[in-house]
């Protein structure tokens, strides 16, 4: 069995583009001027690609962490993109509508990793914890670099600041103990181990 398939790689590229669309306009590659606000463009490709650069790594690495930890435990682990599941497709469609309506509320549903095999409570806990752990590392790592390095270029500072901000919220949101979020799987895994 392949560690990652061509279909999954293509799905991760499509998810990255989806994230770029959702975050573009909210994340800008440069500080907006009065001219920019007076002459708004419908689509700014520079903002789009900058949003992909900043938002996609945390989400993609989060999902890959789930997959690789599942594989390490001998499970079948496949990334299922939002468009391959009716529920996630509906929620992702809603997130696109929110974006089009310029809602201040952001909702992202990139997909999930489907695990098959003997998923015991400890394995469930560790697999669920893998994704948010990546976000925690990216958040704290970017924040640490920002705090310790003082001669960082402006664009690098922007990338690190946004990386820290996005990954902080990905970590916090994903650790909420509400199904189907990772926090609920961690909680149920703990309950399964204790009982």
N, C-alpha and C positions, 0 to 999 in steps of 0.2 A: 504494500500500500504506500502510495506517495505521501510525503510529509505535507505537501500542499499541491493542489492541482491547478492546472491552467484556468479552469473555471473559477476557482476561488481567487486566483490572482486577478482575473478580469473583474470579478465581483468587488474586490478591494479597490480597484481603480475606479469603478463606477461609484462606489460609496464615497471615495475621496472627492469625486466631482460633485456629488450630492452635498457633501459637507461644505465644499467651496461655495456652492450656491447659497446654502442656508446662512453661512457666516459672512458672505461678501456684502459689503455695505456697512456691516457692523464692525468688521475688522478692516482697517485701511492700511495700505502700504506706506502712506505718508499722512501728515497732519493736514486736515482739510482747511482750505482758505475760504474767505468770504465769497470769492469767485466760484468755488466749487459748489457752495450751497445755493448760489443764485443761478447757476447753470448746471443743474443736476443732469447726469447722464443716466440713461436707462440701465446700461450695463457697463461696468468698468472692468475690463479684463485684468488689469493690474491688481485691483482689489480682489478679484476672484482667485487668481493664482496665489496671491499672498495669503488669502484665507485658507486655501488648500494646504499651503506650506505650514501654517500655524495650527490649524484645527485637525487635519487628517492624521498626523503621526500619533497623537494621544489615543484616538479612537481605533485606528488600525492596530497599533501595538497592544492595546487593551484586548481586542478580539483575538489576536494571535497568541497572546499569553494564555487565554482560556484554552485555545486549541492545542498549543504545545504542551501544556500541563496535562490536559486530557490524554494526549498521545503518550506522554511519558508514563502514565499509569496504565497503558495498554488499552485504552478505550478508543473507539472510533470517534473522531472529532472532525466535524465538517462545519465550515463557516457558511451560514445561510443568510444571504443578503436580504435587505428589507423587501425587495420586489419578488422574492420567491415564497413569501408567506403572506396569506391574506391579512392577518391581523397587523403585522408590521407594515405592510403596504398601505393599509388604511391610515395608520398613525403617521407614516412618512408623508402620505398625501396631505394629511391635515397640517403637518409641519411646513409643507410647501405653500399651502394656502395661507398660513400665518405669515410666512415670509413675504408673499405677494401683497398681503394686506398691511405690510410694514408693522406688524405687531411687535411690541417690545419683549414679548415672551418667545423664547426659543425652545423648540422641541426637536431633538434629533433621535432617529431610530435607524442606526446603520444596519442592524441585523443581529444575529446571535450565533453562538456556536452550539450545534446539536451534538450531544454526547450519546453514544450507544455502548452497551456492554454492562459490566457489573459496577455500577456507580454506587459505591458505599458512602455512608455519611462523611467519613474523613476525606474521601476523594472528592466528593461534592463540595465540601468546605474549601479544600485547597484549590480546586479548579475555579470555583466562584471567586475566591480571594485573589487569584492571579491577575485578573484584569484591573481591578481597582488598585492593586499594588503597583502596577506599572504607572498608573496615573499619579499615585502618591510619590513615586520616585521622580517622575518628570516634573511634578509641581515643586517638590523640595529641591531637586537638583537645579532647576532654573532659578528658583528664589535664592539659593545659595550662591550661584554664580553672580547674580545681580548684586548681592550684598558684598561679596568679596572682591569682585573685579571692578575697578573704577575707570579704566581706560577702554571701555567697550564702545564700539561705534553705535550711533543712534539707531540704525536699523536692527542691529543685533540686540540692542536693549529692548526695542519694540517686540522682536520675536520672542525673546526670553520672558518679557513681562506677560505677553499674551499666552505663551506656553504655560507659564505658572498659573495664570488666571483660569484658563480653560481646563487644565488638568485638575486644579483644585476643585472646581465645580463638578467635573466628571467623577472624581473620587467621592465627594460628599454625596452627590445624587445617587450614584451606584451603590453606596453603602447603606442607603435607606432600607430598612427591613420590610419592604413592600413588594409582593410578587408582581412582576417577574424579575425585579431588580436583583443584582448580585447580593445585596445585603440580606435579602430574604433567604437565599440559598446558603449563605454563611450561617445565618441564624438556625435554619432547619438542620444544617449539617452539625452544628454544635449540639442541638437538641437530640439529634440521632446518636451522637457519640455519648452523651451523658445518659440517655435512657437505655 
